[in-house]
């Protein structure tokens, strides 16, 4: 499969192999598309009341539940990314991959691409749902959500590939990815408006990438922010992705033993 002439060919072969696997069992992808929609429906009425109490008197609630849910579930893509690596160890095919003429960086890029592709599709789909089904109105240009969403996808990839490089088992990765995403996402204000959080949580939230993604989205939607206002959130999110990529560059090794299933 990987006996190709160039690095591009080898990366493409790895990506196509994982895309075929995802297509053959799309249940996880479907769940990750449906659950956020259900959460939006559940949170929107409560968020409407919370937003109006904090001064947004014409808010419908989707201004919080839409971007909040999107940011929260964006980081769950880590489990899909982790599965693409750890399933090779579970199936006993990792040694064949190591024996192939492929470098670690090519494996990282090739096996990351399907997850990143789905991440972009998931985020785009959920924004379309928020704008069409819940009639979300933005005071700022909706085109500003594009660079923010792209930056968020970079950050989630960095978070995921760092965990893949550092975790020894799929169980470790699942716990850190899912519990961590929920806890840090809640701390950042993705579930309930940040203004309603305790003071200690508000103080800690700027240290999370979710906070910056949500801030960028809500600055556009609620405050009519311009391009200059989203530069900082985009740069911070990209920096998170780059940091994760550097962790993988220095820590990911083809000869590391991983446990695909406990």
HUVENRA-V784034 format. One record per pair of residues at least 12 apart in sequence whose ideal C-beta (glycine too) atoms are under 8 Angstrom apart, sorted by the first residue. I is the first residue (numbers start at 1). J is the second residue. Records with the same first field share a line. If there is no record, write none. Layout:
I = J + J
//
This chain:
1 = 13 + 17 + 100
2 = 14 + 97 + 100 + 101 + 102
3 = 100 + 101
7 = 103 + 106
10 = 100 + 101 + 102 + 106 + 110
11 = 106 + 109 + 110 + 113
12 = 110
13 = 110
14 = 102 + 106 + 107 + 109 + 110 + 111
15 = 110 + 111 + 113 + 114
18 = 84 + 110 + 111 + 113 + 114
19 = 114 + 117
21 = 84 + 87
22 = 80 + 114 + 118
28 = 79 + 80 + 83
29 = 80 + 118 + 122
32 = 73 + 76 + 77 + 80 + 122
33 = 122 + 125 + 126
35 = 73
36 = 69 + 70 + 72 + 73 + 126
37 = 126 + 129 + 133
39 = 65 + 69 + 72 + 73
40 = 62 + 65 + 66 + 69 + 129 + 130 + 134
43 = 61 + 64 + 65 + 68 + 69 + 191
44 = 60 + 61 + 62 + 65 + 134
45 = 61
46 = 61 + 192
47 = 59 + 61 + 62 + 63 + 64 + 65 + 68 + 192 + 193
48 = 60 + 61
49 = 61
50 = 64 + 192 + 193 + 196
51 = 63 + 64 + 193
54 = 193 + 195 + 196
56 = 222
59 = 222
60 = 134 + 135 + 136
62 = 130 + 134 + 135 + 136
63 = 136 + 218 + 221 + 222
64 = 192 + 193 + 218
66 = 126 + 127 + 130 + 134 + 136 + 221
67 = 130 + 213 + 214 + 217 + 218 + 221
68 = 189 + 190 + 191 + 214
69 = 126 + 190
70 = 123 + 126 + 127 + 130 + 217
71 = 152 + 185 + 188 + 190 + 210 + 213 + 214 + 217
72 = 181 + 182 + 185 + 190 + 191 + 210
73 = 122 + 126
74 = 119 + 122 + 123 + 152 + 153 + 156 + 213
75 = 156 + 159 + 177 + 180 + 181 + 184 + 185 + 210
76 = 177 + 178 + 181
77 = 115 + 118 + 119 + 122 + 156 + 157 + 160
78 = 156 + 159 + 160 + 163 + 173 + 177 + 181
79 = 173 + 174 + 177 + 178
80 = 115 + 118
81 = 111 + 112 + 115 + 157 + 160 + 161 + 164
82 = 160 + 163 + 164 + 167 + 170 + 173 + 174 + 177
83 = 170
84 = 111 + 112 + 114 + 115
85 = 111 + 164 + 258
86 = 164 + 169 + 170 + 173 + 258 + 259 + 260
87 = 260
88 = 260
89 = 257 + 258 + 259 + 260
90 = 170 + 260 + 261
91 = 260
94 = 258
97 = 254
98 = 254 + 255
104 = 252 + 253 + 254
105 = 249
107 = 254
108 = 161 + 248 + 252
112 = 157 + 160 + 161
115 = 157 + 160
116 = 153 + 157
119 = 153 + 156 + 157
120 = 149 + 150 + 153
123 = 149 + 152 + 153
124 = 149
127 = 145 + 149
136 = 221
137 = 221
138 = 220 + 221
139 = 220 + 221 + 222 + 223 + 224
140 = 219 + 220 + 221 + 223 + 224 + 225 + 226
141 = 220 + 226
142 = 220
144 = 220 + 225 + 226 + 227 + 230
145 = 217 + 220
147 = 230 + 234
148 = 213 + 216 + 217 + 220 + 230 + 233 + 234 + 237
151 = 213 + 216 + 233 + 234 + 235 + 237 + 238 + 241
152 = 213 + 237
154 = 237 + 238 + 240 + 241 + 242
155 = 209 + 213 + 237 + 238 + 240 + 241 + 244
156 = 241
157 = 241 + 244 + 245
158 = 240 + 241 + 242 + 243 + 244 + 245 + 247
159 = 177 + 209 + 240 + 241 + 244
160 = 177 + 244
161 = 244 + 245 + 247 + 248 + 252
162 = 243 + 244 + 247 + 248 + 251
163 = 176 + 177
164 = 248 + 252
165 = 247 + 248 + 251 + 252
166 = 247 + 251
167 = 258
168 = 257 + 258 + 259
169 = 258 + 259 + 260 + 262
170 = 258 + 259 + 260 + 261 + 262
171 = 259 + 262
184 = 208 + 210
185 = 208 + 210
187 = 201 + 204 + 205 + 208 + 210 + 211
188 = 205 + 208 + 210 + 211 + 214
189 = 205 + 211 + 214
190 = 210 + 214
194 = 211 + 214
209 = 236 + 237 + 240
212 = 232 + 233 + 236 + 237
213 = 233 + 237
215 = 233
216 = 229 + 230 + 233 + 234 + 237
219 = 233
//
